[in-house]
């Protein structure tokens, strides 16, 4: 899946949203490894820095955590951000 290069939203946020949806849907389970930078570059067709920023955004939001030299993993459900009220 490539990123729409004409969408004004930053690419790293769109990639983070894609991974976030995979977490919410259960495709990625808590404590499971998230596709890394190299895989994200290949899947989304973006630069490595963009992929790194997407993974960092997920960690900053509480959806994942980063282990240096080991990758990014999905946080446990109790650490996920609260869903906004509809």
C-alpha positions, 0 to 999 in steps of 0.5 A: 500500500503506497501513500497518496503523495498529494494528500496534504496531511503529513505522510508519517501521520497517515502511516501511523493512522494505518498502523493504529487501525491495524491495532484497533482491529486486532490485526496487531495484538498487544506486545506484538512487533509492529512492522519496522522501518525497513518494512514500512519503507517498502510497504508505503513507499516513503523514506526511512525517516518518514517511517521512523517518525510514524513509529515514533508518533505511535509510541508518543500516542501510547499505542506502542513502545520502542525497544532500542535495536529491537523494534516497536511493539504494540502496547498493552490495551490498558495503556492505549489512549482513551477513544474520543466520545462520539 
